[in-house]
């Protein structure tokens, strides 16, 4: 066998060995659990969007209470996961597992969101989460802190009217959003009205 062929075989063996190491690091049980948590999260929200904000107040209240219960349960488990493993990585739970964990954090309580925000920003800078997810959590924490949001992702819905919560730089909002890959506000609001069945 020539030196060139030997070198090619060695490279192939090294890559195969590395793949096996990464594959063995994957926690499939945790990956599956995060997927199940995502399914519960989305199922209860799909129920709410189906009835829309045009439904009667009693029906809305029941769905919101159900949603809050799911969020509380998922958040408690997410904190346990974070305490045991730290911020989940693609090597630990796969790319979808990272997205699933982040979804749970997006719908967690304020203190949990504040705790996780630096981790989410770091994950965004390293290309592990989208600009949209980073923006959503950033704005949620700012608004809940009584401050103006940065990316315009947070809105209030009252009497079937969507109102954007105060923003830091309203004049340049679309440019700020575009810098992290977000759509213009006009398109965003149109999508929200369609999502929540608001005319």
N, C-alpha and C positions, 0 to 999 in steps of 0.2 A: 504493500500500500504506500502511495506517495506521501510525502510530508504534507502536501496540500489537503489530501483526503483525510489524513489523520487529524489535521487541525479542524476540518469540518465536522468530523465525528465528535471530537472533544467539545466543540462549541454546542453541538446538538445535545450532548449529554448534560452539559452544564445548564442549558436552558430548561431541559426536562426536569433536572433536579430542583431548580429554582421554582418551577411551576408546582412541583409536588409539595415543596415547603409552603408556598402560599396557599395551595389548596387545603393543606392540613391545618392551616391557621384559621380557615373559615369555620365559624361557629354556626352550623346549619340550624341547630335548634333555636338559637337566638334570632337568626335570620327569619325563620318561620314565624316565631312569636311576634316579631315586629310587623311582619306582613299581616298577621291576624289583627293586631292592634290598629293598623291602618284601615283594614276592612271595616272594623267597628266604627272608627272615626268617620269614615266617609258615608257609611250606611245611614247613620243618624242625621247627617247633614243633607243627604239626598232626600230624606223624608221631609225635612224642613223646606227645602227649595221647591219640592213638588207642590206643597200647599201654598207656598208663596207668602209674601208679607201682606197680601190682600185678604188672608184668612181672618176669621174672627179672633179676638184677643185671647179667649180661653184656649182655643186650639194651639195658638202660637206659644202660649205659656207652657202648655204640656210638652210640646216638642222641645222647647228651650231647656226645660228641666231635665228631660231625657238626655239631651246633648251634654249638659253640664255634668251629669252623672258619669257618662262615658269618658268625658275629658278628665274628670278627677281620678278615675280608675287608671286610665292610661298614663296620666302624669305621675302618679305614685309609682307605677312600675318603671317608667322611664328614669326616674330618679334612682331607683334601685339599680338599674342597668348602668347608669352613669357612675354610681358609687363603686360598682364592681369592676367595670371595664374602662371607665373614662369615656371620652367622646368616641362613639362607634366609628370605625374606619372601614373603607371598602375591603381591606384584607380580613377584617373580622366578620362583617355581615353582608358584604357585597355592596355595590353602588345603590341598589334599590333599598337595601336595609338602612343605609345612611339617610336616604330620602324619607323612609318611613319614620325613622326616629325624629328627624327634623319636623315632620308633619305633626307629630305628637307635641313637640315643644311649641310649635306655632299656636296650638290650642290649649296650652297649659296656663296655670295661674301666673300672675304678675311676677312674683318672686322667682319662680322657676325660669321665666323668660329672661329676667335680668341676669340670673346666674349663667344662663346659657348663651347670652348674646355675644360675649367676647369669643366664645368657641365657634359660633356661627360665622362671625366676621373673619376669623382665622381660616375657617374651612372655605369661605368664599375666596379669600386671597390665594388659597392653594388649589382653587378650581374644583373643590369637592361639592359645593352647593351653588345654586344659581343666584344671579343678582336679584331675582324676584324674591326668593326666600330670605335672602339677607335683608332686603328692603322691608319686607313685611314685618319681620321681627324687630328691626330697628325702629320702625314707625310705631309699632305696638308699644314698645317700651317707652318711647318718647311721649306718646299721647297719654299713656297711663301714668306717666310722671308729671303730667300737667304742662308739658312742653309742646311746641309746634313740631309737627312731623317733618321729615326730610324729603320723602319720596312720593307723598300723596296717596299712599295705599289705603289709608284708614278713612272710612266714611261713617256717617251716622244716618240711620233710616228712621224717619218719623212721618207719620201720615202719608205713607207711600211716596215720600220724597227723599232722594239721596242727596246728602250734603257732605262735601269734603271737609274733613277736620282741618283746622288751621295748619298751614305749612310755613317753613322757614323762609323760603324764597319763591313766592308765587310767580313772580315775573319770569323766572328761569326754570320753572318746574319741569317742563317738557325736556329741556336740555339735560337737566340733572338725571331725569329718569332714563333718557337715552344713553347716558354714559355707562349705565349698568345693564343695558339691554331691555328696558321696559318700554312699553307702548306709550303713545301720547295720552294725556288725560282724557281727551274726548272719546277715544276708542275704549279706554278702560271703563269709563262710566257707562258707555253704551253696553259693554259686556256685562257689567253688574246689573243693569236694569233688566237685561234678558235673563240673567241667572236667577234673579229673585222675582221674576214675573211682575216687574213694576213698569207700568206704561209711561 
